[in-house]
Amino acid sequence: MKIYPALLFYLSMSVRYLIAASICSVVAGTAPANAAPQGSVEGQLKIVSQRPVELADENRTTETRSVPVTAKNYADYPLIILTQGERKQIARVTADKDGNYRAALPPGEYIIDVEGRVPKRLHVRAQPFTVVPNQTVHVDMTIVTGFGADASASQE
């Protein structure tokens, strides 16, 4: 009968490990729910053109103008959100048909920029911002286009 007490000992140890493992999985499963609440960034994207346009009056002067902006224009200029320290891309956001954008982010310090601004020759200032739990930070972006056309155009 000495076998039964040893078997019960191993069974009770197995049950204890099973209970401990179950408790650990429940705790691990609820950890994301206990994580710090997210915040968000939102803003307005504005696209301005610096391309010269000829006026129809007798002076025929050149001035800059705003380009009519459509939803397609906003899709051409996606915004990227980077961490401030490592400059690692966290999110990519496209503005809606009205130029508004919004992204939920964990608390931290970020930079918002335009994807591919250097090859596209865009003038835009990357802007740092800080996300705080349960709050929305507002960051407007203005993209000035047309610098590439000015550099290649002959000046008379």
Secondary structure, 3 states (H helix, E strand, C coil): CCHHHHHHHHHHHHHHHHHHHHHHHHHHHHHHHHCCCCEEEEEEEEEEEEEEEECCCCCCCEEEECCCCCHHHHHCCCEEEEECCCCCEEEEECCCCCCEEEEEECCEEEEEEECCCCCCCCECCCEEEEECCCCEEECCEEEEECHHHHHHCCCC
